[in-house]
Amino acid sequence: MAEYGTLLRDLTNNITLEDLEQLKSACKEDIPSEKSEEITTGSAWFSFLESHNKLDKDNLSYIEHIFEISRRPDLLTMVVDYRTRVLKISEEDELDTKLTRIPSAKKYKDIIRQPSEEEIIKLAPPPKKA
């Protein structure tokens, strides 16, 4: 799937060496320390995750989780966009699917969307001075 390759390339282009160390640290339970030293690029990290069944074109939940705990909403947003556009998994479907372990993407989408009229809290007027 060409879109999946494009997603990984775009993600790799946005991961610095410092970011990579943080991402590897976030998933240190899944990467043995000797293997961690061999992973020196974003693409090597993605390849490792693919070879250990943590990532594939239809299952992005692991990297969503890693991007969330690493505080990288920019990378998470790229994954969410891919999932919505290519895999056709909408925000509503997301809670009913096994493609996500956590509803992290929904949290970031909620931050940027405007609240509906029902969600706006109405405040009472201030008390009148006597």
N, CA, C and O atoms as a GROMACS GRO file, in nm:
protein
  520
    1MET      N    1   0.085  -0.118   0.000
    1MET     CA    2   0.000   0.000   0.000
    1MET      C    3   0.089   0.124   0.000
    1MET      O    4   0.166   0.146   0.094
    2ALA      N    5   0.078   0.201  -0.103
    2ALA     CA    6   0.164   0.318  -0.120
    2ALA      C    7   0.143   0.422  -0.010
    2ALA      O    8   0.238   0.487   0.033
    3GLU      N    9   0.019   0.437   0.034
    3GLU     CA   10  -0.010   0.537   0.138
    3GLU      C   11   0.061   0.504   0.269
    3GLU      O   12   0.106   0.594   0.340
    4TYR      N   13   0.071   0.376   0.300
    4TYR     CA   14   0.139   0.333   0.423
    4TYR      C   15   0.287   0.369   0.416
    4TYR      O   16   0.344   0.421   0.512
    5GLY      N   17   0.350   0.342   0.303
    5GLY     CA   18   0.490   0.378   0.284
    5GLY      C   19   0.511   0.528   0.295
    5GLY      O   20   0.609   0.574   0.353
    6THR      N   21   0.418   0.603   0.238
    6THR     CA   22   0.425   0.750   0.246
    6THR      C   23   0.412   0.796   0.390
    6THR      O   24   0.483   0.887   0.433
    7LEU      N   25   0.321   0.735   0.464
    7LEU     CA   26   0.304   0.770   0.606
    7LEU      C   27   0.434   0.747   0.682
    7LEU      O   28   0.480   0.836   0.755
    8LEU      N   29   0.494   0.630   0.666
    8LEU     CA   30   0.618   0.600   0.738
    8LEU      C   31   0.730   0.695   0.698
    8LEU      O   32   0.809   0.738   0.783
    9ARG      N   33   0.737   0.729   0.571
    9ARG     CA   34   0.839   0.823   0.523
    9ARG      C   35   0.817   0.962   0.585
    9ARG      O   36   0.911   1.026   0.630
   10ASP      N   37   0.691   1.007   0.587
   10ASP     CA   38   0.661   1.137   0.647
   10ASP      C   39   0.691   1.139   0.796
   10ASP      O   40   0.745   1.236   0.848
   11LEU      N   41   0.656   1.031   0.864
   11LEU     CA   42   0.686   1.022   1.007
   11LEU      C   43   0.837   1.024   1.030
   11LEU      O   44   0.887   1.096   1.117
   12THR      N   45   0.910   0.945   0.951
   12THR     CA   46   1.056   0.939   0.963
   12THR      C   47   1.119   1.077   0.943
   12THR      O   48   1.212   1.114   1.014
   13ASN      N   49   1.067   1.152   0.846
   13ASN     CA   50   1.121   1.286   0.819
   13ASN      C   51   1.098   1.383   0.935
   13ASN      O   52   1.164   1.486   0.943
   14ASN      N   53   1.005   1.350   1.024
   14ASN     CA   54   0.974   1.437   1.137
   14ASN      C   55   1.030   1.386   1.269
   14ASN      O   56   0.995   1.437   1.376
   15ILE      N   57   1.115   1.284   1.262
   15ILE     CA   58   1.176   1.228   1.383
   15ILE      C   59   1.326   1.258   1.382
   15ILE      O   60   1.399   1.209   1.296
   16THR      N   61   1.370   1.338   1.478
   16THR     CA   62   1.513   1.369   1.490
   16THR      C   63   1.580   1.257   1.570
   16THR      O   64   1.513   1.168   1.622
   17LEU      N   65   1.712   1.261   1.578
   17LEU     CA   66   1.784   1.161   1.658
   17LEU      C   67   1.743   1.168   1.805
   17LEU      O   68   1.731   1.066   1.872
   18GLU      N   69   1.722   1.290   1.853
   18GLU     CA   70   1.677   1.307   1.992
   18GLU      C   71   1.537   1.248   2.010
   18GLU      O   72   1.509   1.181   2.110
   19ASP      N   73   1.450   1.272   1.912
   19ASP     CA   74   1.315   1.214   1.917
   19ASP      C   75   1.323   1.062   1.918
   19ASP      O   76   1.252   0.995   1.993
   20LEU      N   77   1.411   1.008   1.834
   20LEU     CA   78   1.424   0.863   1.823
   20LEU      C   79   1.462   0.801   1.957
   20LEU      O   80   1.408   0.697   1.995
   21GLU      N   81   1.554   0.864   2.029
   21GLU     CA   82   1.593   0.813   2.160
   21GLU      C   83   1.474   0.814   2.256
   21GLU      O   84   1.457   0.722   2.336
   22GLN      N   85   1.394   0.919   2.249
   22GLN     CA   86   1.275   0.928   2.334
   22GLN      C   87   1.173   0.820   2.297
   22GLN      O   88   1.114   0.758   2.385
   23LEU      N   89   1.154   0.798   2.168
   23LEU     CA   90   1.059   0.695   2.122
   23LEU      C   91   1.106   0.555   2.162
   23LEU      O   92   1.026   0.473   2.207
   24LYS      N   93   1.236   0.530   2.146
   24LYS     CA   94   1.290   0.400   2.187
   24LYS      C   95   1.276   0.380   2.337
   24LYS      O   96   1.247   0.269   2.383
   25SER      N   97   1.296   0.485   2.412
   25SER     CA   98   1.281   0.477   2.557
   25SER      C   99   1.137   0.447   2.596
   25SER      O  100   1.111   0.374   2.691
   26ALA      N  101   1.043   0.504   2.521
   26ALA     CA  102   0.901   0.483   2.551
   26ALA      C  103   0.857   0.339   2.527
   26ALA      O  104   0.759   0.293   2.584
   27CYS      N  105   0.931   0.268   2.442
   27CYS     CA  106   0.895   0.128   2.415
   27CYS      C  107   1.008   0.033   2.454
   27CYS      O  108   1.027  -0.071   2.390
   28LYS      N  109   1.083   0.069   2.557
   28LYS     CA  110   1.199  -0.010   2.598
   28LYS      C  111   1.163  -0.152   2.643
   28LYS      O  112   1.248  -0.241   2.637
   29GLU      N  113   1.038  -0.174   2.688
   29GLU     CA  114   0.997  -0.309   2.727
   29GLU      C  115   0.991  -0.402   2.606
   29GLU      O  116   1.001  -0.524   2.621
   30ASP      N  117   0.973  -0.345   2.488
   30ASP     CA  118   0.958  -0.425   2.367
   30ASP      C  119   1.084  -0.431   2.281
   30ASP      O  120   1.090  -0.508   2.185
   31ILE      N  121   1.184  -0.352   2.316
   31ILE     CA  122   1.309  -0.352   2.239
   31ILE      C  123   1.424  -0.390   2.332
   31ILE      O  124   1.456  -0.314   2.424
   32PRO      N  125   1.486  -0.506   2.311
   32PRO     CA  126   1.602  -0.543   2.393
   32PRO      C  127   1.713  -0.438   2.379
   32PRO      O  128   1.728  -0.378   2.273
   33SER      N  129   1.788  -0.415   2.485
   33SER     CA  130   1.887  -0.308   2.484
   33SER      C  131   1.991  -0.323   2.373
   33SER      O  132   2.034  -0.223   2.316
   34GLU      N  133   2.031  -0.447   2.342
   34GLU     CA  134   2.129  -0.464   2.233
   34GLU      C  135   2.068  -0.427   2.098
   34GLU      O  136   2.138  -0.375   2.011
   35LYS      N  137   1.940  -0.454   2.080
   35LYS     CA  138   1.872  -0.415   1.956
   35LYS      C  139   1.852  -0.264   1.951
   35LYS      O  140   1.861  -0.203   1.844
   36SER      N  141   1.826  -0.205   2.064
   36SER     CA  142   1.803  -0.061   2.071
   36SER      C  143   1.924   0.017   2.019
   36SER      O  144   1.908   0.119   1.952
   37GLU      N  145   2.043  -0.032   2.049
   37GLU     CA  146   2.164   0.035   2.003
   37GLU      C  147   2.179   0.027   1.851
   37GLU      O  148   2.239   0.115   1.790
   38GLU      N  149   2.124  -0.078   1.791
   38GLU     CA  150   2.132  -0.096   1.645
   38GLU      C  151   2.033  -0.006   1.571
   38GLU      O  152   2.051   0.022   1.453
   39ILE      N  153   1.930   0.040   1.640
   39ILE     CA  154   1.828   0.125   1.577
   39ILE      C  155   1.876   0.269   1.585
   39ILE      O  156   1.873   0.332   1.691
   40THR      N  157   1.920   0.321   1.471
   40THR     CA  158   1.977   0.456   1.469
   40THR      C  159   1.900   0.554   1.382
   40THR      O  160   1.936   0.672   1.374
   41THR      N  161   1.794   0.507   1.317
   41THR     CA  162   1.712   0.596   1.233
   41THR      C  163   1.565   0.565   1.258
   41THR      O  164   1.529   0.459   1.309
   42GLY      N  165   1.482   0.660   1.220
   42GLY     CA  166   1.338   0.639   1.231
   42GLY      C  167   1.292   0.520   1.148
   42GLY      O  168   1.209   0.442   1.193
   43SER      N  169   1.347   0.507   1.027
   43SER     CA  170   1.305   0.395   0.942
   43SER      C  171   1.348   0.261   1.001
   43SER      O  172   1.277   0.162   0.986
   44ALA      N  173   1.464   0.257   1.068
   44ALA     CA  174   1.508   0.133   1.133
   44ALA      C  175   1.414   0.099   1.250
   44ALA      O  176   1.386  -0.018   1.275
   45TRP      N  177   1.368   0.202   1.320
   45TRP     CA  178   1.274   0.180   1.430
   45TRP      C  179   1.143   0.122   1.378
   45TRP      O  180   1.090   0.026   1.434
   46PHE      N  181   1.090   0.182   1.270
   46PHE     CA  182   0.966   0.130   1.211
   46PHE      C  183   0.986  -0.013   1.160
   46PHE      O  184   0.897  -0.097   1.177
   47SER      N  185   1.100  -0.042   1.099
   47SER     CA  186   1.128  -0.178   1.050
   47SER      C  187   1.130  -0.278   1.165
   47SER      O  188   1.076  -0.388   1.154
   48PHE      N  189   1.194  -0.239   1.275
   48PHE     CA  190   1.197  -0.326   1.393
   48PHE      C  191   1.055  -0.354   1.442
   48PHE      O  192   1.020  -0.469   1.470
   49LEU      N  193   0.974  -0.249   1.452
   49LEU     CA  194   0.836  -0.266   1.500
   49LEU      C  195   0.756  -0.356   1.406
   49LEU      O  196   0.677  -0.439   1.452
   50GLU      N  197   0.775  -0.341   1.276
   50GLU     CA  198   0.706  -0.426   1.179
   50GLU      C  199   0.749  -0.572   1.194
   50GLU      O  200   0.666  -0.662   1.193
   51SER      N  201   0.879  -0.594   1.208
   51SER     CA  202   0.929  -0.732   1.217
   51SER      C  203   0.888  -0.801   1.347
   51SER      O  204   0.891  -0.924   1.356
   52HIS      N  205   0.849  -0.723   1.447
   52HIS     CA  206   0.804  -0.779   1.575
   52HIS      C  207   0.653  -0.765   1.593
   52HIS      O  208   0.602  -0.768   1.705
   53ASN      N  209   0.584  -0.749   1.482
   53ASN     CA  210   0.436  -0.743   1.480
   53ASN      C  211   0.376  -0.636   1.570
   53ASN      O  212   0.268  -0.653   1.625
   54LYS      N  213   0.446  -0.524   1.583
   54LYS     CA  214   0.394  -0.411   1.659
   54LYS      C  215   0.334  -0.305   1.566
   54LYS      O  216   0.269  -0.211   1.611
   55LEU      N  217   0.358  -0.322   1.436
   55LEU     CA  218   0.315  -0.221   1.339
   55LEU      C  219   0.292  -0.286   1.204
   55LEU      O  220   0.374  -0.365   1.158
   56ASP      N  221   0.181  -0.252   1.141
   56ASP     CA  222   0.159  -0.285   1.000
   56ASP      C  223   0.057  -0.187   0.944
   56ASP      O  224   0.004  -0.103   1.017
   57LYS      N  225   0.029  -0.200   0.816
   57LYS     CA  226  -0.054  -0.100   0.748
   57LYS      C  227  -0.195  -0.092   0.804
   57LYS      O  228  -0.262   0.011   0.788
   58ASP      N  229  -0.242  -0.196   0.869
   58ASP     CA  230  -0.377  -0.197   0.926
   58ASP      C  231  -0.379  -0.186   1.078
   58ASP      O  232  -0.487  -0.180   1.138
   59ASN      N  233  -0.263  -0.182   1.141
   59ASN     CA  234  -0.258  -0.176   1.286
   59ASN      C  235  -0.153  -0.074   1.329
   59ASN      O  236  -0.033  -0.101   1.327
   60LEU      N  237  -0.201   0.042   1.367
   60LEU     CA  238  -0.113   0.152   1.405
   60LEU      C  239  -0.125   0.188   1.553
   60LEU      O  240  -0.068   0.287   1.598
   61SER      N  241  -0.198   0.107   1.627
   61SER     CA  242  -0.227   0.142   1.766
   61SER      C  243  -0.101   0.153   1.852
   61SER      O  244  -0.094   0.237   1.943
   62TYR      N  245  -0.002   0.069   1.825
   62TYR     CA  246   0.120   0.073   1.907
   62TYR      C  247   0.192   0.208   1.891
   62TYR      O  248   0.230   0.270   1.991
   63ILE      N  249   0.210   0.252   1.766
   63ILE     CA  250   0.280   0.380   1.750
   63ILE      C  251   0.193   0.497   1.795
   63ILE      O  252   0.245   0.599   1.840
   64GLU      N  253   0.062   0.484   1.785
   64GLU     CA  254  -0.026   0.589   1.840
   64GLU      C  255   0.001   0.604   1.989
   64GLU      O  256   0.016   0.714   2.040
   65HIS      N  257   0.008   0.491   2.057
   65HIS     CA  258   0.033   0.492   2.201
   65HIS      C  259   0.171   0.552   2.232
   65HIS      O  260   0.184   0.635   2.322
   66ILE      N  261   0.271   0.511   2.158
   66ILE     CA  262   0.407   0.562   2.180
   66ILE      C  263   0.413   0.712   2.153
   66ILE      O  264   0.476   0.786   2.229
   67PHE      N  265   0.349   0.758   2.046
   67PHE     CA  266   0.350   0.901   2.015
   67PHE      C  267   0.276   0.980   2.123
   67PHE      O  268   0.314   1.092   2.156
   68GLU      N  269   0.172   0.920   2.179
   68GLU     CA  270   0.098   0.990   2.284
   68GLU      C  271   0.183   1.003   2.410
   68GLU      O  272   0.195   1.112   2.466
   69ILE      N  273   0.242   0.892   2.457
   69ILE     CA  274   0.319   0.901   2.581
   69ILE      C  275   0.449   0.978   2.562
   69ILE      O  276   0.509   1.024   2.660
   70SER      N  277   0.493   0.992   2.438
   70SER     CA  278   0.613   1.072   2.409
   70SER      C  279   0.579   1.218   2.385
   70SER      O  280   0.666   1.300   2.355
   71ARG      N  281   0.451   1.249   2.398
   71ARG     CA  282   0.402   1.386   2.378
   71ARG      C  283   0.437   1.440   2.240
   71ARG      O  284   0.496   1.547   2.226
   72ARG      N  285   0.399   1.363   2.139
   72ARG     CA  286   0.420   1.404   2.000
   72ARG      C  287   0.286   1.407   1.926
   72ARG      O  288   0.262   1.323   1.839
   73PRO      N  289   0.199   1.503   1.960
   73PRO     CA  290   0.069   1.509   1.893
   73PRO      C  291   0.080   1.534   1.743
   73PRO      O  292  -0.010   1.499   1.668
   74ASP      N  293   0.191   1.595   1.699
   74ASP     CA  294   0.209   1.618   1.555
   74ASP      C  295   0.221   1.485   1.481
   74ASP      O  296   0.161   1.467   1.375
   75LEU      N  297   0.298   1.392   1.536
   75LEU     CA  298   0.312   1.260   1.473
   75LEU      C  299   0.182   1.180   1.488
   75LEU      O  300   0.141   1.110   1.395
   76LEU      N  301   0.120   1.190   1.603
   76LEU     CA  302  -0.006   1.120   1.626
   76LEU      C  303  -0.113   1.168   1.528
   76LEU      O  304  -0.191   1.088   1.477
   77THR      N  305  -0.116   1.297   1.502
   77THR     CA  306  -0.213   1.352   1.408
   77THR      C  307  -0.192   1.296   1.268
   77THR      O  308  -0.289   1.272   1.196
   78MET      N  309  -0.068   1.276   1.229
   78MET     CA  310  -0.039   1.217   1.097
   78MET      C  311  -0.095   1.075   1.089
   78MET      O  312  -0.151   1.036   0.986
   79VAL      N  313  -0.081   0.999   1.196
   79VAL     CA  314  -0.132   0.862   1.199
   79VAL      C  315  -0.285   0.862   1.196
   79VAL      O  316  -0.346   0.782   1.126
   80VAL      N  317  -0.345   0.952   1.273
   80VAL     CA  318  -0.491   0.962   1.276
   80VAL      C  319  -0.544   0.998   1.138
   80VAL      O  320  -0.645   0.943   1.094
   81ASP      N  321  -0.479   1.090   1.072
   81ASP     CA  322  -0.521   1.130   0.938
   81ASP      C  323  -0.515   1.011   0.842
   81ASP      O  324  -0.607   0.989   0.764
   82TYR      N  325  -0.407   0.934   0.849
   82TYR     CA  326  -0.394   0.814   0.766
   82TYR      C  327  -0.508   0.716   0.796
   82TYR      O  328  -0.571   0.663   0.705
   83ARG      N  329  -0.533   0.693   0.924
   83ARG     CA  330  -0.636   0.598   0.963
   83ARG      C  331  -0.773   0.642   0.914
   83ARG      O  332  -0.852   0.560   0.867
   84THR      N  333  -0.801   0.770   0.924
   84THR     CA  334  -0.931   0.822   0.881
   84THR      C  335  -0.944   0.823   0.730
   84THR      O  336  -1.048   0.785   0.675
   85ARG      N  337  -0.839   0.867   0.662
   85ARG     CA  338  -0.844   0.885   0.517
   85ARG      C  339  -0.825   0.754   0.441
   85ARG      O  340  -0.899   0.727   0.347
   86VAL      N  341  -0.728   0.674   0.480
   86VAL     CA  342  -0.694   0.553   0.405
   86VAL      C  343  -0.769   0.431   0.456
   86VAL      O  344  -0.827   0.356   0.377
   87LEU      N  345  -0.769   0.411   0.586
   87LEU     CA  346  -0.836   0.293   0.641
   87LEU      C  347  -0.985   0.316   0.661
   87LEU      O  348  -1.060   0.222   0.689
   88LYS      N  349  -1.028   0.441   0.645
   88LYS     CA  350  -1.170   0.478   0.656
   88LYS      C  351  -1.227   0.445   0.794
   88LYS      O  352  -1.342   0.403   0.808
   89ILE      N  353  -1.144   0.465   0.896
   89ILE     CA  354  -1.189   0.445   1.033
   89ILE      C  355  -1.213   0.583   1.091
   89ILE      O  356  -1.119   0.660   1.114
   90SER      N  357  -1.338   0.613   1.116
   90SER     CA  358  -1.374   0.746   1.165
   90SER      C  359  -1.359   0.752   1.316
   90SER      O  360  -1.333   0.652   1.383
   91GLU      N  361  -1.375   0.872   1.368
   91GLU     CA  362  -1.368   0.896   1.511
   91GLU      C  363  -1.469   0.811   1.586
   91GLU      O  364  -1.439   0.759   1.694
   92GLU      N  365  -1.590   0.797   1.530
   92GLU     CA  366  -1.694   0.719   1.596
   92GLU      C  367  -1.661   0.569   1.593
   92GLU      O  368  -1.684   0.498   1.691
   93ASP      N  369  -1.608   0.522   1.479
   93ASP     CA  370  -1.574   0.381   1.465
   93ASP      C  371  -1.459   0.341   1.554
   93ASP      O  372  -1.446   0.225   1.595
   94GLU      N  373  -1.375   0.436   1.585
   94GLU     CA  374  -1.251   0.411   1.656
   94GLU      C  375  -1.271   0.338   1.788
   94GLU      O  376  -1.190   0.253   1.825
   95LEU      N  377  -1.376   0.370   1.860
   95LEU     CA  378  -1.399   0.306   1.989
   95LEU      C  379  -1.449   0.163   1.974
   95LEU      O  380  -1.437   0.083   2.067
   96ASP      N  381  -1.504   0.130   1.857
   96ASP     CA  382  -1.559  -0.004   1.834
   96ASP      C  383  -1.462  -0.097   1.763
   96ASP      O  384  -1.499  -0.211   1.735
   97THR      N  385  -1.343  -0.054   1.734
   97THR     CA  386  -1.251  -0.135   1.656
   97THR      C  387  -1.135  -0.182   1.742
   97THR      O  388  -1.104  -0.122   1.845
   98LYS      N  389  -1.072  -0.289   1.700
   98LYS     CA  390  -0.955  -0.339   1.772
   98LYS      C  391  -0.828  -0.277   1.718
   98LYS      O  392  -0.718  -0.316   1.759
   99LEU      N  393  -0.840  -0.181   1.627
   99LEU     CA  394  -0.721  -0.119   1.571
   99LEU      C  395  -0.659  -0.018   1.668
   99LEU      O  396  -0.546   0.026   1.647
  100THR      N  397  -0.731   0.018   1.771
  100THR     CA  398  -0.673   0.110   1.868
  100THR      C  399  -0.687   0.051   2.007
  100THR      O  400  -0.793   0.000   2.043
  101ARG      N  401  -0.582   0.058   2.084
  101ARG     CA  402  -0.586   0.011   2.222
  101ARG      C  403  -0.639   0.121   2.313
  101ARG      O  404  -0.702   0.094   2.415
  102ILE      N  405  -0.613   0.243   2.275
  102ILE     CA  406  -0.654   0.357   2.355
  102ILE      C  407  -0.715   0.461   2.263
  102ILE      O  408  -0.674   0.471   2.147
  103PRO      N  409  -0.809   0.538   2.310
  103PRO     CA  410  -0.871   0.640   2.225
  103PRO      C  411  -0.788   0.768   2.222
  103PRO      O  412  -0.844   0.878   2.232
  104SER      N  413  -0.658   0.756   2.209
  104SER     CA  414  -0.570   0.872   2.215
  104SER      C  415  -0.598   0.973   2.104
  104SER      O  416  -0.597   1.094   2.127
  105ALA      N  417  -0.622   0.922   1.985
  105ALA     CA  418  -0.644   1.012   1.873
  105ALA      C  419  -0.767   1.099   1.896
  105ALA      O  420  -0.767   1.217   1.861
  106LYS      N  421  -0.870   1.041   1.953
  106LYS     CA  422  -0.993   1.116   1.979
  106LYS      C  423  -0.965   1.232   2.074
  106LYS      O  424  -1.021   1.341   2.057
  107LYS      N  425  -0.879   1.210   2.172
  107LYS     CA  426  -0.846   1.315   2.268
  107LYS      C  427  -0.786   1.436   2.196
  107LYS      O  428  -0.824   1.549   2.225
  108TYR      N  429  -0.693   1.412   2.104
  108TYR     CA  430  -0.630   1.523   2.034
  108TYR      C  431  -0.725   1.590   1.937
  108TYR      O  432  -0.719   1.711   1.918
  109LYS      N  433  -0.813   1.511   1.874
  109LYS     CA  434  -0.912   1.572   1.785
  109LYS      C  435  -1.006   1.660   1.865
  109LYS      O  436  -1.046   1.767   1.818
  110ASP      N  437  -1.044   1.617   1.985
  110ASP     CA  438  -1.135   1.696   2.068
  110ASP      C  439  -1.073   1.828   2.110
  110ASP      O  440  -1.145   1.926   2.129
  111ILE      N  441  -0.944   1.832   2.125
  111ILE     CA  442  -0.877   1.954   2.166
  111ILE      C  443  -0.895   2.063   2.061
  111ILE      O  444  -0.913   2.180   2.095
  112ILE      N  445  -0.890   2.025   1.933
  112ILE     CA  446  -0.893   2.126   1.828
  112ILE      C  447  -1.032   2.155   1.772
  112ILE      O  448  -1.049   2.253   1.700
  113ARG      N  449  -1.133   2.073   1.804
  113ARG     CA  450  -1.266   2.100   1.750
  113ARG      C  451  -1.342   2.195   1.842
  113ARG      O  452  -1.312   2.204   1.961
  114GLN      N  453  -1.438   2.265   1.786
  114GLN     CA  454  -1.519   2.359   1.863
  114GLN      C  455  -1.630   2.283   1.934
  114GLN      O  456  -1.685   2.188   1.878
  115PRO      N  457  -1.665   2.321   2.056
  115PRO     CA  458  -1.772   2.252   2.127
  115PRO      C  459  -1.908   2.284   2.065
  115PRO      O  460  -1.928   2.391   2.007
  116SER      N  461  -2.002   2.191   2.079
  116SER     CA  462  -2.138   2.214   2.031
  116SER      C  463  -2.212   2.298   2.135
  116SER      O  464  -2.163   2.318   2.246
  117GLU      N  465  -2.330   2.345   2.099
  117GLU     CA  466  -2.411   2.426   2.192
  117GLU      C  467  -2.440   2.350   2.321
  117GLU      O  468  -2.442   2.409   2.429
  118GLU      N  469  -2.465   2.217   2.310
  118GLU     CA  470  -2.496   2.138   2.428
  118GLU      C  471  -2.376   2.125   2.522
  118GLU      O  472  -2.393   2.108   2.643
  119GLU      N  473  -2.255   2.134   2.467
  119GLU     CA  474  -2.135   2.116   2.548
  119GLU      C  475  -2.089   2.244   2.618
  119GLU      O  476  -2.006   2.239   2.708
  120ILE      N  477  -2.143   2.357   2.576
  120ILE     CA  478  -2.101   2.484   2.634
  120ILE      C  479  -2.169   2.500   2.770
  120ILE      O  480  -2.291   2.485   2.782
  121ILE      N  481  -2.091   2.531   2.869
  121ILE     CA  482  -2.145   2.549   3.004
  121ILE      C  483  -2.197   2.692   3.015
  121ILE      O  484  -2.125   2.788   2.990
  122LYS      N  485  -2.322   2.703   3.053
  122LYS     CA  486  -2.384   2.835   3.071
  122LYS      C  487  -2.360   2.879   3.215
  122LYS      O  488  -2.389   2.806   3.309
  123LEU      N  489  -2.308   2.998   3.230
  123LEU     CA  490  -2.283   3.052   3.363
  123LEU      C  491  -2.398   3.141   3.406
  123LEU      O  492  -2.458   3.211   3.324
  124ALA      N  493  -2.427   3.138   3.533
  124ALA     CA  494  -2.531   3.225   3.587
  124ALA      C  495  -2.476   3.367   3.591
  124ALA      O  496  -2.355   3.387   3.600
  125PRO      N  497  -2.564   3.466   3.583
  125PRO     CA  498  -2.515   3.604   3.592
  125PRO      C  499  -2.458   3.630   3.731
  125PRO      O  500  -2.496   3.563   3.827
  126PRO      N  501  -2.367   3.726   3.743
  126PRO     CA  502  -2.310   3.755   3.875
  126PRO      C  503  -2.418   3.807   3.970
  126PRO      O  504  -2.517   3.866   3.926
  127PRO      N  505  -2.399   3.785   4.098
  127PRO     CA  506  -2.501   3.834   4.194
  127PRO      C  507  -2.508   3.987   4.194
  127PRO      O  508  -2.408   4.056   4.172
  128LYS      N  509  -2.627   4.036   4.218
  128LYS     CA  510  -2.646   4.182   4.223
  128LYS      C  511  -2.598   4.233   4.357
  128LYS      O  512  -2.616   4.169   4.461
  129LYS      N  513  -2.536   4.351   4.353
  129LYS     CA  514  -2.487   4.410   4.478
  129LYS      C  515  -2.604   4.472   4.553
  129LYS      O  516  -2.692   4.534   4.494
  130ALA      N  517  -2.604   4.453   4.683
  130ALA     CA  518  -2.716   4.503   4.764
  130ALA      C  519  -2.697   4.646   4.804
  130ALA      O  520  -2.782   4.702   4.873
   0.00000   0.00000   0.00000
